[in-house]
Amino acid sequence: MPRQYSSQCRTRALALLDEGRSLTELAKRLGIAPATLYRWHQQALINAGERPGTTSAEAAELADARRRTRHLEEEP
């Protein structure tokens, strides 16, 4: 099962990246996989409107809609 990180951990790691820290050095120091930090950074850019893609809010809305649809389809 993937490891869960708190939102404070993500926020702090992204702040350190924004300060110019190396992604690989920061990942090693924090004990987080470099790919995880990379994904967090890319998603932050999408959420800020600096990159195209699905924002976190949009993804949450889609997941909720799919959950409701699945629930409705399961009703007799």
ROMIKE-763145 format. One record per atom (N, C-alpha, C): residue number from 1; residue in three letters; atom name; x, y, z. Coordinates in steps of 0.001 Angstrom, whole numbers, padded with zeros to 6 digits. Layout:
<nodes>
  zator  rodren  pamar        u        v        w
    NUM     Ala     CA        X        Y        Z
...
</nodes>
This chain:
<nodes>
  zator  rodren  pamar        u        v        w
      1     Met      N   000855  -001188   000000
      1     Met     CA   000000   000000   000000
      1     Met      C   000894   001243   000000
      2     Pro      N   000558   002236  -000823
      2     Pro     CA   001366   003453  -000872
      2     Pro      C   001348   004190   000460
      3     Arg      N   002449   004829   000756
      3     Arg     CA   002566   005597   001989
      3     Arg      C   001761   006886   001860
      4     Gln      N   001094   007270   002931
      4     Gln     CA   000303   008503   002948
      4     Gln      C   001119   009615   003608
      5     Tyr      N   001101   010783   003028
      5     Tyr     CA   001795   011941   003578
      5     Tyr      C   000766   013006   003925
      6     Ser      N   001024   013724   004986
      6     Ser     CA   000097   014781   005397
      6     Ser      C   000193   015960   004435
      7     Ser      N  -000838   016769   004440
      7     Ser     CA  -000828   017949   003570
      7     Ser      C   000256   018928   004010
      8     Gln      N   000563   018953   005314
      8     Gln     CA   001641   019822   005804
      8     Gln      C   002990   019370   005250
      9     Cys      N   003192   018054   005174
      9     Cys     CA   004431   017507   004624
      9     Cys      C   004561   017900   003156
     10     Arg      N   003484   017760   002412
     10     Arg     CA   003502   018116   000993
     10     Arg      C   003773   019601   000807
     11     Thr      N   003097   020421   001596
     11     Thr     CA   003257   021864   001485
     11     Thr      C   004692   022275   001774
     12     Arg      N   005273   021716   002828
     12     Arg     CA   006654   022051   003204
     12     Arg      C   007635   021589   002131
     13     Ala      N   007443   020379   001613
     13     Ala     CA   008335   019866   000574
     13     Ala      C   008266   020745  -000677
     14     Leu      N   007060   021159  -001062
     14     Leu     CA   006907   022016  -002237
     14     Leu      C   007527   023393  -002003
     15     Ala      N   007416   023893  -000772
     15     Ala     CA   008035   025186  -000452
     15     Ala      C   009554   025090  -000584
     16     Leu      N   010127   023987  -000114
     16     Leu     CA   011574   023798  -000234
     16     Leu      C   011991   023679  -001702
     17     Leu      N   011172   023032  -002505
     17     Leu     CA   011463   022955  -003940
     17     Leu      C   011420   024344  -004571
     18     Asp      N   010440   025146  -004174
     18     Asp     CA   010315   026500  -004710
     18     Asp      C   011491   027384  -004308
     19     Glu      N   012133   027045  -003180
     19     Glu     CA   013305   027804  -002735
     19     Glu      C   014540   027468  -003558
     20     Gly      N   014413   026461  -004425
     20     Gly     CA   015529   026116  -005284
     20     Gly      C   016276   024856  -004874
     21     Arg      N   015755   024131  -003908
     21     Arg     CA   016406   022883  -003502
     21     Arg      C   016316   021864  -004626
     22     Ser      N   017297   021011  -004711
     22     Ser     CA   017320   019942  -005705
     22     Ser      C   016276   018890  -005344
     23     Leu      N   015522   018446  -006340
     23     Leu     CA   014480   017462  -006103
     23     Leu      C   015069   016166  -005537
     24     Thr      N   016156   015690  -006120
     24     Thr     CA   016733   014417  -005657
     24     Thr      C   017327   014541  -004260
     25     Glu      N   018003   015647  -003975
     25     Glu     CA   018561   015848  -002635
     25     Glu      C   017446   015980  -001601
     26     Leu      N   016409   016713  -001942
     26     Leu     CA   015288   016908  -001033
     26     Leu      C   014565   015588  -000774
     27     Ala      N   014375   014806  -001817
     27     Ala     CA   013719   013504  -001664
     27     Ala      C   014514   012612  -000724
     28     Lys      N   015824   012594  -000898
     28     Lys     CA   016686   011777  -000048
     28     Lys      C   016622   012259   001401
     29     Arg      N   016670   013568   001577
     29     Arg     CA   016651   014147   002928
     29     Arg      C   015332   013874   003648
     30     Leu      N   014222   013960   002912
     30     Leu     CA   012907   013779   003522
     30     Leu      C   012448   012322   003530
     31     Gly      N   013151   011462   002807
     31     Gly     CA   012750   010060   002745
     31     Gly      C   011515   009838   001888
     32     Ile      N   011379   010670   000865
     32     Ile     CA   010244   010575  -000058
     32     Ile      C   010801   010216  -001430
     33     Ala      N   010113   009370  -002150
     33     Ala     CA   010567   008980  -003486
     33     Ala      C   010611   010209  -004396
     34     Pro      N   011667   010343  -005186
     34     Pro     CA   011757   011489  -006105
     34     Pro      C   010550   011587  -007035
     35     Ala      N   010025   010448  -007473
     35     Ala     CA   008854   010466  -008362
     35     Ala      C   007646   011068  -007659
     36     Thr      N   007529   010825  -006362
     36     Thr     CA   006413   011390  -005592
     36     Thr      C   006533   012904  -005532
     37     Leu      N   007732   013397  -005221
     37     Leu     CA   007938   014849  -005185
     37     Leu      C   007679   015467  -006555
     38     Tyr      N   008116   014795  -007601
     38     Tyr     CA   007896   015293  -008950
     38     Tyr      C   006407   015408  -009238
     39     Arg      N   005634   014373  -008906
     39     Arg     CA   004176   014399  -009130
     39     Arg      C   003522   015526  -008339
     40     Trp      N   003925   015680  -007071
     40     Trp     CA   003359   016757  -006261
     40     Trp      C   003633   018110  -006914
     41     His      N   004849   018300  -007400
     41     His     CA   005229   019568  -008015
     41     His      C   004423   019811  -009287
     42     Gln      N   004293   018784  -010120
     42     Gln     CA   003522   018929  -011353
     42     Gln      C   002065   019252  -011043
     43     Gln      N   001481   018587  -010037
     43     Gln     CA   000088   018852  -009670
     43     Gln      C  -000065   020263  -009124
     44     Ala      N   000915   020740  -008371
     44     Ala     CA   000863   022110  -007853
     44     Ala      C   000872   023113  -008999
     45     Leu      N   001658   022842  -010032
     45     Leu     CA   001674   023727  -011203
     45     Leu      C   000326   023715  -011915
     46     Ile      N  -000298   022549  -012019
     46     Ile     CA  -001622   022445  -012642
     46     Ile      C  -002641   023211  -011813
     47     Asn      N  -002614   023020  -010488
     47     Asn     CA  -003564   023707  -009610
     47     Asn      C  -003399   025221  -009677
     48     Ala      N  -002161   025673  -009904
     48     Ala     CA  -001894   027109  -009993
     48     Ala      C  -002222   027669  -011376
     49     Gly      N  -002589   026806  -012312
     49     Gly     CA  -002925   027261  -013655
     49     Gly      C  -001711   027477  -014536
     50     Glu      N  -000543   027018  -014107
     50     Glu     CA   000676   027209  -014879
     50     Glu      C   000919   026088  -015879
     51     Arg      N   000196   024995  -015753
     51     Arg     CA   000288   023856  -016670
     51     Arg      C  -001118   023382  -016984
     52     Pro      N  -001330   022848  -018164
     52     Pro     CA  -002649   022286  -018455
     52     Pro      C  -002830   020966  -017731
     53     Gly      N  -004069   020660  -017410
     53     Gly     CA  -004373   019389  -016762
     53     Gly      C  -005576   019508  -015853
     54     Thr      N  -005914   018409  -015200
     54     Thr     CA  -007051   018366  -014291
     54     Thr      C  -006603   018794  -012903
     55     Thr      N  -007246   019826  -012371
     55     Thr     CA  -006880   020300  -011035
     55     Thr      C  -007336   019294  -009979
     56     Ser      N  -006803   019441  -008787
     56     Ser     CA  -007181   018550  -007687
     56     Ser      C  -008668   018677  -007377
     57     Ala      N  -009195   019899  -007433
     57     Ala     CA  -010616   020112  -007160
     57     Ala      C  -011484   019423  -008211
     58     Glu      N  -011088   019541  -009475
     58     Glu     CA  -011833   018875  -010544
     58     Glu      C  -011780   017354  -010394
     59     Ala      N  -010621   016836  -010028
     59     Ala     CA  -010471   015389  -009845
     59     Ala      C  -011350   014896  -008706
     60     Ala      N  -011438   015685  -007635
     60     Ala     CA  -012287   015310  -006502
     60     Ala      C  -013761   015311  -006908
     61     Glu      N  -014172   016312  -007694
     61     Glu     CA  -015557   016366  -008176
     61     Glu      C  -015879   015169  -009065
     62     Leu      N  -014954   014815  -009951
     62     Leu     CA  -015166   013666  -010831
     62     Leu      C  -015266   012372  -010033
     63     Ala      N  -014402   012206  -009053
     63     Ala     CA  -014435   010998  -008222
     63     Ala      C  -015758   010911  -007470
     64     Asp      N  -016231   012044  -006948
     64     Asp     CA  -017506   012064  -006230
     64     Asp      C  -018662   011719  -007171
     65     Ala      N  -018643   012271  -008369
     65     Ala     CA  -019703   011989  -009342
     65     Ala      C  -019700   010516  -009734
     66     Arg      N  -018525   009950  -009926
     66     Arg     CA  -018439   008520  -010273
     66     Arg      C  -018944   007650  -009123
     67     Arg      N  -018606   008046  -007907
     67     Arg     CA  -019063   007304  -006724
     67     Arg      C  -020587   007326  -006637
     68     Arg      N  -021182   008503  -006849
     68     Arg     CA  -022643   008620  -006807
     68     Arg      C  -023294   007825  -007930
     69     Thr      N  -022708   007874  -009118
     69     Thr     CA  -023246   007115  -010253
     69     Thr      C  -023204   005626  -009960
     70     Arg      N  -022066   005140  -009449
     70     Arg     CA  -021936   003719  -009123
     70     Arg      C  -022966   003310  -008078
     71     His      N  -023173   004175  -007085
     71     His     CA  -024157   003881  -006037
     71     His      C  -025574   003803  -006617
     72     Leu      N  -025906   004734  -007520
     72     Leu     CA  -027224   004732  -008136
     72     Leu      C  -027430   003510  -009028
     73     Glu      N  -026371   003093  -009714
     73     Glu     CA  -026466   001932  -010596
     73     Glu      C  -026636   000633  -009814
     74     Glu      N  -026159   000620  -008570
     74     Glu     CA  -026263  -000576  -007738
     74     Glu      C  -027620  -000713  -007065
     75     Glu      N  -028403   000340  -007032
     75     Glu     CA  -029726   000275  -006406
     75     Glu      C  -030642  -000610  -007247
     76     Pro      N  -031537  -001328  -006568
     76     Pro     CA  -032451  -002232  -007303
     76     Pro      C  -033466  -001509  -008157
</nodes>
